[in-house]
Amino acid sequence: MIDPFIAGVLSIDGLTTGVIYALLGLAVVLVFSVTRVLFVPQGEFVSYGALTMAALQSQMFPATVWLLLVLGGVCFMVEAARMLSARTRFPAKQWAYMLVRDIALPVAIFLLVRTYALRETGLLVQSLLTLLIVIPLGPMVYRLAFEPVAQASTLTLLIISISVHFALMGLGLVMFGPEGVQTAPFIDGGMLLGTIFVKWQTVVVIMTALALVLVLYVYFEHSFMGKALKAMSVNRMGARLVGINTARAGRMTFVIAAALGAVSGMLIAPLTTVYYDSGFIMSLKGFVGAVFGGLASYPLTALGSIFVGVLESWASFLASAYKEVIVFTLIIPLLLWLSISKGQHDEEEEES
C-alpha cells in the first residue's frame, strides 16, 4: 500500500508536468486543425525557450538570435523571389512591410538582446527577451517549410514536419551543445500543503498554464482572428469560401504554437534539466494527450494531457524502467478506438 504522503507528492508532480503537456497538446491540436500539419517540432520551441532563458541568465548571448536573423533573411529572399517571378508590380507598401517584418524586426531584437544579454537583469526582462527571440521563429518556420505546400496531403506535411524537427534539433545541438541546463525559479521557496512541501515554482507552473488556457479561450471566442482560426479548424473549405486568409491563419497558428512552446520551456526549466532534445519527448506526451481529444477537442486534450502527466509520475515510482512504455502504450487503444468510432473525415475525402 502506498503511503498517503508519497501519493500526494506523486499526484502534485504529475499535475505539474501534466499542465505542461496540456499546453503542448493544445498547440498540436490547434496547428493540426487549422493547417493539417502534425507539428512534430513543437518540442524544439520548448528546448529553445529553456536554453535561451538559461543563456540570458548566464549573461551570454543566446545563439537563437543568430537563427532568427538567418531565417528572417531567408524568408525575405524567398518571398521577394516569388514576387519578382510573378512579373506583377507589387505596391511599395508591401515591400516595406516585408522589410520591417523579416529584416528590421530581427535586427531590432538582435540589438535589444545585445544591449541586455551581458547585463544582470531580472527574470521578467529575461522572460520577455526569450519570448521576443523564440516566438517569431514559429511563423518563419511555417512560411519556409509548410506554406508553399499548404495544399499537399497530410502524409506529405507529416514527412516535412519530421524533416523540420531533425533540422531544428540539429541546430539546437550546434547552438547550445549537449550539456543540460536548469534555470533559476521564478519564485524561490515553497509552502506546506498538509504534510507535503510544494515549491512556489510548481504553483507558478500550474497557475500560468491555467491563465494561458483562459487567454486562449477568450482569444478564440471574442477576437476576430481567433474566430477565423476557429472557423478554419471547423471547416477549412468553408472558411476559404467566406474569405478567410488561410496563409495568415497558418502563420498566426504557428505564432501561438511557438509562444506556448517557449512558455512551457521557461516554466519547466527550473524544475528539471533541459537538453537540446528534451522538448521532443515532452511534445510526444502532449501528442498522446491530443489523441485523447481526437486531435480536435481542446477540453479532452487538456484532460488527457493531465492524465498522461499523473500516469507518468506514478509509473516512474511503481515501474520506473517502463514508465515511457506505459505512457506511449496508451496511444494504441486510443488510436484503435478512434479508427473504429470515426471514419475518414468528409472534408478530407473532398480534398483527396
N, C-alpha and C positions, 0 to 999 in steps of 0.2 A: 504493500500500500504506500502511495506517495505521500510524503509529508505535506500538509497544507501550505507551509512556508515555501517549499520548493515549487508546489503547484502555482502559487501566486507569482513567484519570480518568473517561471516559465511563461505564464499567461501574459504578464506585462511585457516581457521580452518579445513574445510572439506578436502582441498587438503593435509594438513599436515598429518591428520590421514589416508587419502586415500593412500598416498605413503607407509605408514607402512603396511596397508592391502595388498598393491600390493606386497611387499616383501614376506609377509606370503603366499599370494595366489600363487606366483611363486614357493615357496618352496613346497606347496601342490601339484601343477601340476607336478613339477619335480619328487617328490617322487612317486606319483601315476603312472606316465607314465613309469617310469623305473622299479618299484618294484610291482606295482598294490596294494600298501598299501595306503589307505586313512588315512593319518597320523594325527590322532586326537591330539596326544601330542605335535604338533608343538608349541602350545601356552605355554607349560611348559618351552621351551627354552627361550621364551620371558620373562617370570617371573624370571627364574633362572638368565638370563643376567642382568636384572634390579636389583634384590635383591642382587646378588653377587657384582655388582658395588656399591650399597649402603653400603654394609658391608665394602668394601675396603675403601670407603670414610669416614666411621666412624672409621677407623683404627681397625676393628675387623677381626678375622679370619673367612672367609666365610665357611659355613658348606658344600657347594658344593664340596669342596676339598676332604672331607671325603667320599662323594658319589663317586667321581672319583676314589679314592683308592679302595673302595669296589668293584665297577663294574669292574675295571681293574683286580683285583684278581679273581673275579668270571669268567670273560672271559677267563683268563689263565687256570683256573682249568677245565672249560668246554671243551676248545679246547684240553688241554692235555689229558683229559679222552677220548675224541673222537679219538685222535691219538693213544693212547695206546690200545684202544679197537679194532682198525683196525689191530693190530698184524702185522704191517708193519714197517720196520725200516725207520724212517724219518731222513734226514740229520741233523747234529748238527747245521747247519746254520739256519734251520727253527726253532729249539728250541731257538736259540739265538735271532732270530727276535721276537719271541713271548715274550721272557723275556723283551726285550727292549721296545716293544710296550705296553705290558699290565702291567708290573711291574716297570721297570726303568723310563719310561716316567711319569706316575702318581706320582712316588716318587720324581722325579726331579721337577715337578710342585709344589708338596707339599712343598719342601724345598725352592723353589723360593718365593712362596706366604708367607711362614712363615717368610722369611727374610724381605719382603717389606710390609706385611699387617699391621704391627703395627707401621710403619713409615708414616710420612706425605709425600705423593708422588703426582706427578702431574696427571692430567686427562689422559694423554697419557699412563703412566705406568699402571694406574688403568684399562684403557680400554684393554690394551694388556693382563694383568693378567686375566681379566674377560674372554676374548676370549680363552686364554690358558686353563682355567678351564672348560668352558661350551662346547666348540666345540668337544673335544674328547668324551663327553657323547653321542653324536649322533651315531657314528658308534658302540659304545659299546651297546647301546640300540638295534640297528639293529642286531648285532651278537647274542645277547641273546634271543630276542623276535621274530624276523622275519626271520633271515637267516635259522634256522633249518626247517622252514615250508614255505620256499620261493615258493614252487610249489602248495601250498594249494589254495583253492578257494578264490575269492575276499571277500566273506562273512566271511570266517574264518579269513582272515587277518584283516578285519574290527573289528571283535569281539576282536581279540588280541590287536588291536590298542586302542580300548576303554579301555581294561583292563590296558594297559600300561599307558594310560592317568590318570586313577584313582590312579594307584600306584605312578606315579611321582607327581601328585597333592598332595597326602597324604604325600609323603616325603617332598614336599615343605612346607607344614604346620608344619611338625616336625622340619625341619631345620631352618625356618625363622619366624615361629609364624604367628598369624593372623593380625599383625599390618601392615599397608601400609607404603610405603617409597616413597620419592621423592629425586632424586639425584641433584647435582649441574649441572647447564647448562654448555655445552662445551664452550660457549661464552656468557658473560653477555650482557645485554642491548638490543638495537634494533635500528630500523630506521623507519622513516616516509615514507610510500608509499602513497602519496597524503595526505589524512587525517587519514589514518589507520596506527597505530603503529604495526609494525611487529617485533617480537622478533628475535634476531640472531639465537637462538636455532631452531626456525622454519625454517630459511634458511638452517641451518646445516642439519636438517632432510631431507628436500627436495633435497638438493644437494648431500648428502650421498646416498640417495635412487637412484637417477639418476646415480651416479657413480657406484653403485653396479650393476645396470641393465646393464650398459655399460661393466663392467668387466665380467659379466655372458655371454653377447653376444660374447665378444672376446674369452672367455674360450671355449664356445661351437663351435665356428666357426673356431678357429685357434689352438687348442690344441688337442693332440691325445686322452687324456682321455675324454675331452669334446665331441669330435666326437663320441667316443664309447658310452657315455651316450645318445647322440642324436640318435644314431643308435638303442639303446635299447628302447628308447621312441617311435621310428617309428615302429619297428618290433622286438619284443623280440626273437621270434623263429629264425628269420634270423640272428640276432646278435649272438646268441649262435652258430649257424651253422658255422659262419665265425671265431669263436674262441675268441669272447669277453668274458672275465671272468665276469659272472653275479654276483658272490659274491663280487668281487672287485668293480663292478659298483654300487651295492647296498650300500656298505659301503661309497663310495665316495659321493653318493647322500645324505646320512644322514649327512656327514660332511658339505656339502653345506647347508642343511636344518637347522642344528644346528647353523651354522655361521649366516645365515640370521635371525634366531630367536634371537640369542644373541645380534646382532647388533640392531635389532628392539627394544629390551628391553632397551638397553642403550640409544637409541635415544628418546624413548617416556617417559622414567622415569623423565626427568627434566620438562616435560610439564603436567604430570598427576600423581596421586598417584597410585602406582602399588602394588597389593597384591599377595599373593601366587597363587591365582586362576584367576588373571586378564588376563593372557595370553590366557586362554581358549576362552573367549568371543571375543578377538581380532582375534584369529585364525579362529573362526567360520565366522567372517565377511570377512576374507581373503578367506575362503572357498566359500562364496557367490560370491566373485569376480572370483574365479576359475571356478565356474559353468557358469559364463558369457562366459568363454572361452571353455566351454565343457570339462573341465579337460584335455585339450590338447593344446590350443593355448595360448602361452605366451603373445603376444601383447593384445589379447582380455581380458586375465586375468588381466593385468595391468590396462587397461582402465576401466574394470568392477569394480575393487577394488577402483579406484579413484572415480568412480561414487558412490559407496557404501559410501565412506567417506564423500563426499559432501552431499549426501542424508541424512545421519545420522546427519550431522551438521545442516541442515535446519530443519529436523524433530524435533531435540532437541529444536529448537526455536519455531516452529509452533505448535508442539504437543508433548511436552516432555514426557508425560506419555505413549505415544505409539511409541516412536522412535525405540525401539528394535523390536516391532511388525512390523512396516513399513519396516525396513531393512530386516528382515528374511522372511517376506511375499513375497519378491522378488523372493525367490528361487522356489516358487510353479509354477508360469508361466514359469520360465526358465526350470525347470525340465520337465514340460509338453511339451514345445517346443522341447527340446532335445529328449524326448521319441517318439515324432511324426516324427521329421525330420531325426532321426538316429535309425536304428535297432541295433541289437546286433552286436558287432564288430566281424569281421571274425576270428581274432586271438583268441578271447575269445571262439568262437564256437569250434575252433580246440582244444583248451586246455581243454574245458569241455567235 
